[in-house]
Amino acid sequence: MDTIREPARDLPVIEDVDVVIAGGGPGGFPAAVAAARRGCKVLLVERYGILGGLASGGMMGPLFGYAYRKTDMILGGIPVEILEELKKLGGVREDYIKQKGAIQFFPEMVKHVADRLVLASGAQLLLHAWVTDVIRTGDRIDAVVIESKSGRQAVRAKLFIDATGDGDLAYWLGCDYTKGRPADGKTQPLGTKFRIGGVDMAKAHEHNQESNALVAKAIDEGRIPAYHTFAGEVSDQGITLRPDESTPTVTRCAGDATNVYDLTRAETSIRRDTLAIVDFYREHVPGYENCYLMETPFAVGVRETRQILGEYVLTGEDVLNSARFGDTVARGCWFLDIHCPLGRYNGRSNLCDKRCQIEPPCNMKRQHADQLYDNMFGFARNDENMWYDIPYRCFVPNKSANLLVSGRCISANHGGMSSVRVIATCFAMGEAVGAAAAQCIKTGVAPRNVNVPALQQDLRAAGVPL
């Protein structure tokens, strides 16, 4: 590959703070709020113009799926505060607590809630700025380099939180990581939700069984680029509160989301597929005769990239066994949600790509699908005490002196990550990591030396159930 040498230059240091958080998505902005509320000088750096990531501009749901058991909420603290703030703005239903499978919400309102919480906490916010590198001394980050319309600049801090989703800071620092399924390193596919308006949902639901069969057959025959059907889908698990809208999650594109060429291909192919799906439903599916595409996300949704190796690796078995840990700082309540890395598995028509020869067999292969489905949803529905703990050790990368990770890039294997990556769990992880960062600043200890019992007491006092 041909190269160009970039000349050395001095970078202006525009901020010097206690904590820098890279990434304002579900794993990032709650961390900023938690650290700032505990007296830290915090700078939250976000590459887009909005906070919330996949929960806002990404238009991804469901929200808080299976987070309730009977009358109790498995999550607390900032995650529930987000819901209450959404209720004030009409972003969730007044009786959202009754939606135990998943909570309907308007992603647009998440932007406003995130803004309010972050700014009210006293954290400083820098939007339209992309963290592009770290300045290091050994295993310590001294500063991060950011790029924006203001040019190339640097920000110093005592401690850094990597909430980029892809573990970018940890990667640049040289921390160990894994990526994808063990057999071949392939990651879960990229995909999006989208909004369809003009749906006669009562009619669609009335014809649900026959429509699902029709669409599944079309998928198997390659006439529609979707991975499952949604004809009778009701909106109670969607990203809308309106009865005439459908918000399916049916697009996929295989690729590595740390590769800009793959990202570009995914964006264009998924937008093309989305329009084809809506056109097919309008032509063939009862209830969708007058439907139209309303909105697609600002960026393709990424399910999996790097998993930064920490002091403990959360596993799929931990999820299925509802594992408990003495150093727990957050809870997870979602099932094992593994999408075929080839982007071709269709759960409704039982189609699995015959060219996939993964050994040992991928969990999504047909011979394992029924058992996996039972495990996935049985975990979520059968027992009011079935959640799993996320230990603090998962947030502390190896080969680092002043870095914590938050969100889907935490230390987890392919199965564990498939559960921990969802929005509500990332909210909870962000709060825990922000509180841990504050303890580091106040006591002068490194992240791996945090007093976990004191951290747990701090989180409980903030309303976090542990």
C-alpha positions in Angstrom: 0.0 0.0 0.0 1.3 3.4 -0.9 1.7 5.8 2.1 2.1 9.5 2.8 4.0 10.7 5.8 2.0 13.2 7.9 4.2 16.1 9.1 4.6 16.4 12.9 2.7 19.4 14.4 1.7 20.8 17.7 -1.9 20.4 18.7 -3.7 23.0 20.8 -5.0 21.5 24.1 -8.5 22.9 24.3 -9.6 21.3 27.6 -8.0 19.8 30.7 -10.6 17.9 32.8 -11.0 15.0 35.2 -12.8 12.6 32.9 -13.2 12.5 29.1 -15.9 10.2 27.7 -15.6 9.3 24.1 -19.1 8.5 22.7 -22.5 9.9 23.7 -24.6 6.9 23.0 -26.4 4.7 25.6 -23.2 3.7 27.2 -21.7 7.2 27.2 -24.1 9.9 28.2 -25.2 8.2 31.4 -21.6 7.9 32.3 -21.1 11.6 31.9 -24.2 12.3 34.1 -23.0 9.9 36.8 -19.5 11.3 37.0 -20.5 14.9 36.8 -23.1 14.5 39.6 -20.3 13.2 41.8 -18.3 16.3 41.4 -16.0 15.5 38.5 -15.1 17.9 35.7 -16.4 15.9 32.7 -16.1 16.4 29.0 -18.4 14.2 26.8 -17.2 14.1 23.1 -19.7 12.9 20.5 -19.1 12.6 16.8 -22.7 13.3 15.7 -24.9 16.3 16.5 -27.1 14.4 18.9 -26.8 12.2 22.0 -28.4 8.9 22.5 -26.8 7.0 19.6 -29.0 4.0 18.4 -31.7 5.0 21.0 -32.2 8.3 19.3 -30.9 9.0 15.8 -30.3 5.3 15.3 -34.1 4.7 15.8 -33.4 1.4 17.4 -35.6 -0.5 19.8 -37.1 -2.2 21.7 -36.4 -0.2 24.9 -36.2 -1.9 28.3 -37.2 -5.3 26.9 -37.9 -7.7 29.8 -36.7 -5.2 32.3 -39.7 -5.9 34.5 -40.5 -9.0 36.6 -44.1 -8.8 37.9 -44.1 -5.5 39.8 -40.3 -4.9 40.1 -38.0 -3.2 37.8 -34.7 -5.0 37.3 -32.9 -1.8 36.4 -32.9 1.5 38.3 -31.1 4.8 38.7 -30.4 6.8 35.6 -32.1 4.2 33.2 -35.4 4.7 35.0 -34.8 8.4 35.3 -34.5 8.5 31.5 -38.0 6.8 31.2 -39.5 9.3 33.6 -38.1 12.2 31.7 -39.4 10.7 28.4 -42.8 10.5 30.0 -42.8 14.2 30.8 -42.1 14.9 27.1 -44.7 12.4 25.8 -41.9 10.1 24.6 -43.4 7.0 26.3 -46.9 6.2 27.4 -48.1 7.3 30.8 -48.6 3.6 31.7 -45.3 2.5 30.2 -44.6 0.3 33.3 -47.3 -2.1 32.0 -45.3 -2.8 28.8 -43.1 -5.5 30.2 -42.0 -7.1 27.0 -40.6 -3.8 25.7 -41.5 -0.1 26.0 -42.9 1.9 23.2 -41.0 5.2 22.8 -40.3 8.1 20.4 -36.5 8.1 19.6 -36.8 11.8 18.9 -37.5 12.5 22.5 -34.4 10.6 23.7 -32.3 13.4 22.1 -34.0 16.0 24.3 -33.8 13.9 27.4 -30.1 13.2 27.0 -29.4 16.8 26.4 -31.2 17.9 29.5 -29.6 15.2 31.8 -26.1 15.9 30.6 -26.2 19.7 30.7 -28.1 19.7 34.1 -25.4 17.4 35.6 -22.7 20.0 34.9 -20.9 17.9 32.3 -19.4 19.8 29.4 -20.6 18.6 26.0 -18.7 18.7 22.7 -20.7 17.6 19.6 -19.6 17.2 16.0 -16.2 16.1 17.3 -14.6 12.7 16.6 -11.9 11.2 18.9 -9.3 9.9 16.4 -6.2 8.9 18.5 -4.7 8.8 22.0 -1.5 10.4 23.3 0.0 8.0 25.7 2.8 7.4 28.1 3.2 3.7 28.5 -0.2 2.2 29.3 -1.5 5.6 30.5 -3.5 7.9 28.2 -2.4 11.5 28.6 -4.8 13.0 26.1 -7.1 12.2 23.2 -6.9 13.8 19.8 -10.1 15.1 18.3 -11.1 16.2 14.8 -13.9 18.7 14.1 -14.7 21.7 12.0 -12.4 23.5 14.4 -9.5 21.4 13.2 -7.3 18.9 14.9 -7.0 19.4 18.7 -6.3 17.6 21.9 -8.0 17.2 25.3 -6.2 16.2 28.5 -7.8 14.3 31.4 -6.9 12.2 34.4 -9.2 9.4 33.3 -10.9 8.3 30.1 -14.0 6.3 29.3 -14.3 4.5 26.0 -18.0 4.5 25.1 -17.3 4.4 21.3 -19.1 1.0 21.0 -16.1 -0.2 18.9 -13.5 0.1 21.7 -11.5 2.7 19.7 -9.6 4.2 22.6 -8.7 0.8 24.0 -7.6 -0.3 20.5 -5.4 2.7 20.0 -3.9 2.2 23.4 -3.0 -1.4 22.5 -5.4 -3.3 24.8 -6.1 -6.9 23.8 -9.5 -7.6 22.2 -11.5 -10.2 20.4 -13.8 -9.7 17.4 -16.7 -11.9 16.3 -17.5 -15.5 16.6 -14.6 -17.8 17.6 -14.8 -20.0 14.5 -13.9 -17.4 11.9 -14.0 -13.9 13.5 -17.1 -12.9 11.6 -19.3 -10.3 13.5 -23.0 -10.0 13.7 -24.4 -8.2 10.7 -25.3 -4.5 10.5 -29.0 -3.5 10.2 -31.6 -0.9 10.9 -35.1 -0.3 12.0 -37.3 2.0 9.9 -40.7 3.6 10.2 -43.7 2.8 7.9 -46.8 5.0 8.0 -50.3 4.6 6.6 -50.7 1.0 7.9 -54.2 -0.4 8.7 -52.8 -2.3 11.7 -56.2 -3.9 12.5 -56.4 -5.4 9.0 -52.8 -6.4 9.0 -53.3 -8.2 12.3 -56.4 -9.9 11.0 -54.5 -11.4 8.1 -51.3 -11.9 10.1 -51.0 -15.7 9.7 -51.5 -15.8 5.9 -49.4 -12.7 5.4 -46.5 -14.1 7.3 -46.6 -17.3 5.3 -46.7 -15.3 2.0 -43.8 -13.1 3.0 -41.7 -16.0 4.4 -42.1 -17.8 1.1 -41.0 -14.6 -0.8 -38.0 -14.4 1.5 -37.0 -18.0 0.8 -37.4 -17.4 -2.9 -35.2 -14.3 -2.8 -38.0 -11.9 -3.8 -37.8 -9.7 -0.7 -34.5 -8.7 1.0 -35.6 -9.3 4.6 -34.7 -11.8 7.2 -38.1 -12.3 8.7 -41.7 -11.2 8.4 -43.6 -8.5 10.3 -47.0 -8.3 8.7 -49.1 -8.4 11.8 -46.5 -6.7 14.0 -48.2 -4.4 16.5 -46.4 -1.2 17.6 -46.2 -2.0 21.3 -42.5 -3.1 20.8 -41.7 -0.4 18.3 -40.2 3.0 18.1 -43.6 4.8 17.8 -46.7 5.5 19.8 -48.9 5.8 16.8 -51.3 3.0 15.9 -50.9 3.3 12.1 -47.1 2.9 12.0 -45.0 -0.2 11.8 -41.3 -0.2 12.8 -39.7 -3.5 11.8 -36.2 -4.7 12.2 -35.7 -6.9 9.2 -32.7 -5.6 7.3 -29.2 -7.1 7.4 -25.8 -6.7 5.8 -22.8 -8.7 6.6 -19.6 -6.8 7.2 -17.0 -5.5 9.6 -18.2 -2.2 11.1 -14.6 -1.1 11.8 -14.0 -1.1 8.0 -15.2 2.1 6.3 -15.8 0.3 3.0 -18.0 -2.2 4.7 -19.9 0.6 6.5 -20.4 2.4 3.2 -21.7 -0.8 1.5 -24.0 -1.5 4.4 -25.5 2.0 4.3 -26.4 2.0 0.7 -27.5 -1.7 0.4 -29.8 -1.5 3.5 -31.4 1.7 2.2 -32.1 0.0 -1.1 -33.4 -3.1 0.7 -35.7 -1.0 2.9 -37.4 0.6 0.0 -37.8 -2.7 -1.7 -39.4 -4.2 1.4 -41.9 -1.4 1.8 -42.8 -1.6 -1.9 -43.4 -5.4 -1.6 -45.7 -5.0 1.4 -47.6 -2.2 -0.2 -48.3 -4.5 -3.3 -48.9 -7.8 -1.6 -49.7 -7.6 2.2 -53.2 -6.8 3.5 -53.2 -3.7 5.7 -50.2 -2.2 3.9 -52.0 -1.1 0.7 -51.5 2.6 1.5 -48.2 2.4 3.4 -45.2 4.6 2.8 -41.7 4.8 4.1 -41.5 7.6 6.6 -38.0 7.5 8.0 -34.7 5.6 8.1 -31.9 6.1 10.7 -29.1 8.6 10.5 -26.6 5.7 10.4 -26.6 2.0 10.0 -26.9 0.0 13.3 -23.8 -1.9 14.4 -24.3 -5.0 16.5 -20.8 -6.2 17.1 -17.2 -5.2 16.6 -14.3 -5.3 19.1 -14.7 -6.8 22.6 -12.0 -5.3 24.8 -10.3 -8.0 27.0 -10.8 -7.1 30.7 -10.2 -8.9 34.0 -13.3 -11.0 33.4 -15.0 -12.1 30.2 -18.8 -12.2 30.4 -20.1 -15.3 28.6 -23.3 -16.5 27.0 -23.4 -19.2 29.7 -23.4 -16.4 32.3 -26.5 -14.9 30.6 -28.4 -18.2 30.3 -27.5 -19.2 33.9 -28.5 -15.9 35.4 -25.0 -15.6 36.8 -24.4 -13.6 40.0 -21.1 -12.0 40.8 -19.7 -10.4 44.0 -18.5 -7.4 42.1 -21.6 -6.7 40.2 -22.3 -3.1 39.3 -25.1 -3.5 36.7 -27.7 -6.0 35.5 -28.6 -7.4 32.2 -32.0 -8.7 31.3 -32.0 -9.4 27.5 -31.7 -12.8 26.0 -28.9 -14.3 23.8 -29.6 -12.3 20.6 -27.2 -13.6 18.0 -27.8 -12.7 14.4 -26.2 -14.7 11.7 -22.9 -13.1 10.7 -23.6 -14.0 7.1 -26.7 -11.9 7.3 -28.9 -14.6 5.8 -30.7 -16.5 8.5 -34.4 -16.2 8.4 -36.0 -17.2 11.7 -39.6 -17.4 10.4 -39.0 -19.6 7.4 -36.3 -21.7 9.0 -33.9 -20.9 6.2 -30.2 -21.1 7.0 -27.5 -20.5 4.4 -26.2 -23.9 3.1 -22.8 -22.4 2.3 -22.0 -21.7 5.9 -19.8 -24.6 7.1 -18.8 -23.3 10.5 -17.4 -25.9 12.9 -18.5 -26.2 15.6 -21.9 -25.2 14.2 -23.0 -21.7 14.6 -25.9 -21.2 17.2 -28.1 -20.0 14.4 -27.9 -23.3 12.4 -31.3 -25.0 12.1 -30.5 -28.0 14.3 -29.9 -25.7 17.2 -32.5 -23.0 16.5 -35.4 -24.4 18.5 -33.3 -25.0 21.6 -31.7 -21.6 21.3 -35.1 -19.9 20.9 -36.4 -21.6 24.0 -33.3 -20.6 25.9 -33.4 -17.0 24.7 -37.0 -16.3 25.5 -37.3 -18.7 28.4 -34.6 -16.7 30.1 -36.5 -13.5 29.6 -40.0 -14.6 30.5 -40.2 -17.5 32.9 -38.7 -16.3 36.2 -39.0 -13.0 37.9 -35.5 -13.4 39.3 -33.9 -14.3 36.0 -31.4 -11.5 35.2 -27.6 -11.7 35.2 -25.0 -9.6 36.9 -22.3 -7.7 35.0 -19.2 -7.7 37.1 -17.0 -4.6 37.5 -14.0 -6.5 36.1 -15.7 -6.4 32.6 -15.1 -2.6 32.4 -11.4 -2.6 33.2 -9.3 -3.3 30.1 -5.9 -5.0 30.4 -2.8 -3.0 29.5 -4.3 0.3 30.7 -3.7 2.5 33.7 -6.5 5.1 33.4 -9.2 3.7 31.0 -12.6 2.2 31.5 -14.9 0.9 28.8 -18.7 1.1 28.6 -21.4 -0.2 26.3 -21.2 -3.1 23.9 -17.4 -3.1 23.7 -17.0 -4.4 27.3 -15.2 -7.6 28.0 -17.5 -10.3 26.8 -17.5 -13.2 24.4 -19.6 -13.5 21.3 -22.6 -14.9 23.2 -22.4 -12.6 26.2 -22.1 -9.5 24.0 -25.2 -10.5 22.1 -27.2 -9.8 25.3 -25.3 -7.0 26.9 -25.3 -4.8 23.8 -28.9 -3.7 24.1 -29.9 -0.1 25.0 -31.2 -0.4 28.5 -28.3 -2.5 29.7 -25.9 0.0 28.2 -27.7 2.8 30.1 -27.0 0.8 33.3 -23.4 0.1 32.4 -22.8 3.7 31.7 -24.0 4.8 35.1 -21.8 2.2 36.8 -18.7 3.2 34.9 -19.3 6.9 35.5 -19.6 6.3 39.2 -16.4 4.2 39.1 -14.6 7.0 37.3 -15.7 9.5 40.0 -14.3 7.2 42.7 -11.0 7.0 40.8 -10.8 10.8 40.6 -11.7 11.4 44.3 -9.4 8.7 45.8 -6.6 8.8 43.2 -6.8 5.1 42.5 -6.5 3.3 39.1 -9.6 1.8 37.7 -8.5 -1.8 38.6 -8.0 -0.7 42.2 -11.5 0.7 42.7 -13.1 -0.2 46.0 -16.0 -2.2 44.6 -18.0 -2.5 47.8 -17.9 1.3 48.2 -18.9 1.6 44.5 -21.8 -0.7 45.0 -23.0 1.2 48.0 -22.7 4.5 46.0 -24.8 3.0 43.2 -27.5 1.6 45.5 -27.8 5.0 47.1 -28.5 6.3 43.6 -31.4 3.9 43.1 -29.5 1.1 41.3 -30.7 -2.4 42.3 -27.8 -4.7 42.8 
